[in-house]
Amino acid sequence: MRWALILLLTAAVFVVPDASPCNAHAKSSAADISRGPDVLDTGDPTDDAAADAPEGDISHTSPDMSVTGEPSAVSDVSAADISDIAAAGGNSDVGVAVMDLETGQVVSQQGDQPFYSASLSKLILAVDALQQPVSDDDLDLIHRALSVSDDDAMDVLWTRFDGMDAIGRVAAEAGLTGTHAPDDPSQWGEVVITANDMVRLYQYILGSPERDTIVAALSSAPDTAADGFDQAFGLLGVSGFYAKQGWMYYLPSDVYLHSAGVLDDRYAVAVLTTNPSGSWTTARQSINAVTKALLTKMGVNG
């Protein structure tokens, strides 16, 4: 009886809220190269939105926004505006940045706040890999990593193209002051990034020989990722945008959802969020609220 009680209490400690039976992100052996699992949303019965959806539904799409006319200039977004935009994320920790790619002007809120990258590290690695001799197989892996966010493809690329050093090389070339490789070489999802660095990265990509390959892959991103996750949140699916998405569950209850992309080849936008609820539904609502507030201010209306 005593041992049964101990086992019961031990099991209770490791229950992860609002997650699938997959293990949540935890440190693993060096042989396991991973960003941590992109756990599918199983619905949160305490969340009003989830209660209205079928059990297991993850089809919470990006904000219904489209470009109507010319987006307003970045200079029209004040410090107070960007603060209010970030606040739309509620309890989420939010980093948001917008760059006018013609002028180089940036407005941001917590733009230098460090976040784990989740799958945004795939974009950084792709830049470095494409500067080296690549085979058709390499190009296929890069396309899969950027479009359907294929983690198996990233595992191969991370090893094949020296991911740990690749992050530093790209950071130096693109002037990414807050980006660095993970402490654990096996965890590419723990590359450290910032919102300001993500818009700088796009500025660098769009002026590089790697531009066409990367933009083509991002532009072909479907709503459903390789692992079945609905990646149509934030900027993905908004008219005029191509974007790279990132998602990760990190023990004990942090849900990372990131969206970084480019609008009409004129504005680079990064929205990085960490939500402490343990709920994918809540985290998705949060990043969508921030995205909608930002795009509305920029003149992108539903």
C-alpha positions as CSV (number, residue, x, y, z in Angstrom):
1,M,0.0,0.0,0.0
2,R,2.8,2.4,0.9
3,W,4.6,1.7,-2.4
4,A,1.4,2.1,-4.4
5,L,0.9,5.6,-2.8
6,I,4.4,6.6,-3.6
7,L,4.0,5.5,-7.3
8,L,0.7,7.4,-7.5
9,L,2.2,10.6,-6.2
10,T,5.2,10.3,-8.5
11,A,2.9,9.9,-11.5
12,A,0.9,12.9,-10.5
13,V,4.0,15.1,-10.5
14,F,4.6,14.4,-14.2
15,V,1.1,15.0,-15.5
16,V,1.4,17.7,-18.2
17,P,-1.7,19.9,-18.7
18,D,-3.4,20.2,-22.1
19,A,-0.9,17.9,-23.8
20,S,-0.9,14.7,-25.8
21,P,0.6,11.5,-24.5
22,C,3.9,12.5,-26.0
23,N,6.5,13.6,-23.5
24,A,6.8,17.3,-23.0
25,H,10.2,18.9,-23.6
26,A,12.9,17.7,-21.2
27,K,16.6,17.3,-21.4
28,S,17.4,14.1,-23.2
29,S,20.5,12.1,-24.2
30,A,23.0,13.6,-26.6
31,A,21.8,11.1,-29.2
32,D,18.4,12.8,-29.3
33,I,18.6,15.9,-31.5
34,S,15.4,17.7,-30.9
35,R,13.6,21.0,-30.3
36,G,11.3,19.2,-27.9
37,P,8.0,17.7,-29.2
38,D,5.5,19.8,-31.0
39,V,2.7,18.4,-28.8
40,L,-0.8,18.5,-30.4
41,D,-3.5,20.4,-28.6
42,T,-6.0,18.0,-27.1
43,G,-8.4,20.8,-26.1
44,D,-8.7,22.5,-22.7
45,P,-12.1,22.0,-21.0
46,T,-11.5,25.0,-18.9
47,D,-11.0,27.2,-21.9
48,D,-14.2,28.7,-23.4
49,A,-12.9,28.5,-27.0
50,A,-11.8,24.9,-26.5
51,A,-15.1,23.9,-25.0
52,D,-16.9,25.0,-28.2
53,A,-14.6,22.9,-30.3
54,P,-14.5,19.1,-30.9
55,E,-12.2,17.2,-28.6
56,G,-8.7,17.2,-30.0
57,D,-9.4,20.0,-32.4
58,I,-6.3,22.1,-33.2
59,S,-7.8,24.0,-36.2
60,H,-7.5,27.4,-34.6
61,T,-6.5,29.5,-37.6
62,S,-4.6,32.7,-37.9
63,P,-6.5,36.0,-37.5
64,D,-8.8,36.7,-40.4
65,M,-6.8,39.6,-41.8
66,S,-6.0,40.8,-45.3
67,V,-4.2,43.7,-46.8
68,T,-6.5,46.6,-47.7
69,G,-4.5,49.3,-49.4
70,E,-1.0,50.3,-48.5
71,P,0.1,49.4,-44.9
72,S,0.9,52.4,-42.8
73,A,4.6,53.3,-42.2
74,V,6.5,51.8,-39.3
75,S,7.0,55.4,-38.2
76,D,3.3,55.6,-37.5
77,V,3.5,52.9,-34.8
78,S,4.5,54.8,-31.6
79,A,6.1,53.4,-28.5
80,A,2.8,53.5,-26.8
81,D,1.2,51.6,-29.7
82,I,3.7,48.8,-29.7
83,S,3.4,48.5,-25.9
84,D,-0.4,48.1,-26.2
85,I,0.1,45.6,-29.0
86,A,2.3,43.4,-26.8
87,A,-0.2,43.8,-23.9
88,A,-2.9,42.1,-26.1
89,G,-1.0,38.9,-25.4
90,G,-2.4,38.9,-21.8
91,N,-0.3,36.6,-19.6
92,S,2.1,35.7,-22.3
93,D,5.6,37.0,-22.4
94,V,5.7,38.8,-25.7
95,G,8.5,40.1,-27.9
96,V,7.4,41.9,-31.0
97,A,9.3,43.8,-33.7
98,V,8.6,45.3,-37.1
99,M,11.2,46.5,-39.6
100,D,10.7,48.7,-42.6
101,L,12.9,46.9,-45.1
102,E,13.3,49.9,-47.3
103,T,14.4,52.3,-44.5
104,G,15.8,49.9,-41.9
105,Q,13.6,51.5,-39.2
106,V,12.6,49.2,-36.4
107,V,9.9,49.5,-33.7
108,S,9.7,46.9,-31.0
109,Q,8.5,45.9,-27.6
110,Q,10.8,43.6,-25.6
111,G,12.7,43.3,-28.9
112,D,15.9,42.2,-27.2
113,Q,14.1,39.8,-24.8
114,P,15.7,36.3,-25.3
115,F,13.4,33.4,-26.3
116,Y,14.0,29.8,-27.1
117,S,13.7,29.5,-30.9
118,A,11.6,26.3,-31.2
119,S,11.5,25.8,-35.0
120,L,12.7,29.3,-36.0
121,S,16.2,27.9,-35.7
122,K,15.5,26.1,-38.9
123,L,15.5,29.4,-40.7
124,I,18.9,30.4,-39.3
125,L,20.4,27.0,-40.2
126,A,19.0,27.1,-43.7
127,V,20.9,30.4,-44.3
128,D,24.2,28.9,-43.4
129,A,23.6,25.6,-45.2
130,L,22.7,27.3,-48.5
131,Q,26.1,29.2,-48.4
132,Q,27.8,25.8,-48.7
133,P,27.8,23.2,-51.5
134,V,24.5,21.4,-51.3
135,S,23.1,18.4,-53.0
136,D,19.5,17.9,-54.3
137,D,18.9,15.9,-51.1
138,D,20.1,18.8,-49.0
139,L,17.8,21.2,-50.9
140,D,14.9,18.9,-50.3
141,L,15.6,18.7,-46.6
142,I,15.9,22.5,-46.4
143,H,12.6,22.9,-48.2
144,R,10.8,20.4,-45.9
145,A,12.3,22.1,-42.8
146,L,11.1,25.5,-43.8
147,S,7.7,24.7,-45.4
148,V,6.1,21.8,-43.4
149,S,8.6,22.4,-40.5
150,D,9.8,18.8,-40.7
151,D,11.8,18.0,-37.6
152,D,13.3,14.9,-39.0
153,A,14.7,17.0,-41.8
154,M,16.1,19.5,-39.3
155,D,17.7,16.7,-37.3
156,V,19.7,15.7,-40.4
157,L,20.6,19.3,-41.3
158,W,21.7,20.1,-37.8
159,T,24.2,17.3,-37.9
160,R,25.2,17.6,-41.5
161,F,25.8,21.4,-41.5
162,D,27.4,21.8,-38.0
163,G,24.4,23.5,-36.4
164,M,26.1,24.7,-33.3
165,D,28.7,26.7,-35.2
166,A,26.2,27.6,-38.0
167,I,24.1,29.6,-35.6
168,G,27.2,31.7,-34.6
169,R,28.3,32.2,-38.2
170,V,24.9,33.5,-39.3
171,A,24.6,35.7,-36.2
172,A,27.9,37.3,-37.0
173,E,27.1,37.8,-40.7
174,A,23.6,39.2,-40.2
175,G,24.4,41.3,-37.1
176,L,22.2,39.3,-34.7
177,T,23.3,40.5,-31.3
178,G,21.0,38.4,-29.1
179,T,21.1,35.1,-31.0
180,H,23.4,32.2,-30.0
181,A,23.6,28.4,-30.1
182,P,21.9,26.3,-27.4
183,D,23.8,25.2,-24.3
184,D,22.9,21.6,-25.1
185,P,24.1,20.7,-28.6
186,S,21.3,18.1,-28.9
187,Q,18.5,20.7,-28.5
188,W,18.2,22.9,-31.6
189,G,14.9,24.2,-30.3
190,E,16.9,26.0,-27.5
191,V,18.8,28.2,-29.9
192,V,18.3,31.7,-28.3
193,I,16.7,34.4,-30.4
194,T,15.1,37.8,-30.1
195,A,12.3,39.6,-32.0
196,N,14.8,42.3,-33.2
197,D,17.2,39.6,-34.5
198,M,14.4,37.8,-36.4
199,V,13.5,41.0,-38.4
200,R,17.3,41.6,-39.0
201,L,17.6,38.1,-40.2
202,Y,14.9,38.6,-42.8
203,Q,16.6,41.8,-43.9
204,Y,19.8,39.8,-44.4
205,I,18.1,37.0,-46.2
206,L,16.3,39.3,-48.7
207,G,19.6,40.8,-49.7
208,S,21.4,37.5,-50.1
209,P,21.8,34.9,-52.8
210,E,19.8,32.5,-50.6
211,R,16.7,34.7,-50.9
212,D,14.8,32.8,-53.7
213,T,15.2,29.4,-52.2
214,I,14.2,30.4,-48.7
215,V,11.3,32.6,-49.8
216,A,9.9,29.8,-52.1
217,A,10.0,27.3,-49.2
218,L,8.3,29.7,-46.8
219,S,5.7,30.7,-49.3
220,S,4.7,27.1,-49.8
221,A,4.1,26.4,-46.1
222,P,0.7,24.6,-45.6
223,D,-1.6,24.9,-42.7
224,T,-0.7,21.5,-41.4
225,A,2.9,20.7,-40.5
226,A,4.7,17.4,-41.0
227,D,3.9,16.3,-37.5
228,G,0.2,17.1,-37.9
229,F,0.3,20.4,-35.9
230,D,-1.9,23.2,-37.2
231,Q,0.7,26.0,-37.9
232,A,-1.9,28.4,-39.2
233,F,-1.5,30.9,-36.4
234,G,0.0,34.4,-36.1
235,L,1.2,35.6,-39.5
236,L,0.8,32.4,-41.5
237,G,-2.3,32.5,-43.7
238,V,-2.6,36.3,-43.5
239,S,-2.8,37.7,-47.1
240,G,0.6,39.1,-48.3
241,F,2.7,37.3,-45.8
242,Y,5.1,34.4,-45.9
243,A,6.4,33.2,-42.5
244,K,8.2,30.7,-40.4
245,Q,6.4,29.3,-37.4
246,G,7.7,27.8,-34.2
247,W,6.0,25.8,-31.4
248,M,7.3,24.0,-28.4
249,Y,6.1,22.7,-25.0
250,Y,8.6,23.2,-22.2
251,L,8.2,21.8,-18.7
252,P,6.6,22.5,-16.5
253,S,3.9,24.5,-18.4
254,D,5.5,27.0,-20.9
255,V,4.0,27.0,-24.4
256,Y,6.1,28.7,-27.0
257,L,4.4,29.9,-30.2
258,H,6.4,32.1,-32.6
259,S,5.6,33.7,-36.0
260,A,8.1,35.6,-38.0
261,G,7.6,36.7,-41.6
262,V,7.5,39.3,-44.3
263,L,4.6,41.4,-45.6
264,D,4.7,42.4,-49.3
265,D,8.5,42.3,-49.3
266,R,8.4,45.6,-47.4
267,Y,7.9,44.8,-43.7
268,A,9.6,42.1,-41.6
269,V,7.6,41.2,-38.6
270,A,8.4,38.9,-35.6
271,V,6.0,37.9,-32.8
272,L,7.5,35.7,-30.2
273,T,5.4,34.4,-27.3
274,T,5.7,32.2,-24.2
275,N,2.5,31.4,-22.4
276,P,2.6,29.9,-18.9
277,S,-0.8,28.2,-19.0
278,G,0.2,24.8,-20.4
279,S,-2.7,25.3,-22.9
280,W,-2.1,25.3,-26.6
281,T,-5.5,26.9,-27.1
282,T,-4.7,29.7,-24.7
283,A,-1.3,30.3,-26.3
284,R,-2.8,30.3,-29.8
285,Q,-5.4,32.9,-28.8
286,S,-2.6,35.0,-27.2
287,I,-0.3,35.1,-30.3
288,N,-3.3,35.7,-32.6
289,A,-4.5,38.6,-30.4
290,V,-1.0,40.2,-30.6
291,T,-0.8,39.6,-34.3
292,K,-4.2,41.1,-35.0
293,A,-3.5,44.2,-32.9
294,L,-0.2,44.8,-34.7
295,L,-1.6,44.3,-38.2
296,T,-4.6,46.4,-37.5
297,K,-2.3,49.3,-36.4
298,M,-0.4,48.7,-39.7
299,G,-3.5,49.0,-41.7
300,V,-4.0,45.3,-42.4
301,N,-7.7,44.8,-41.8
302,G,-10.1,41.9,-41.7
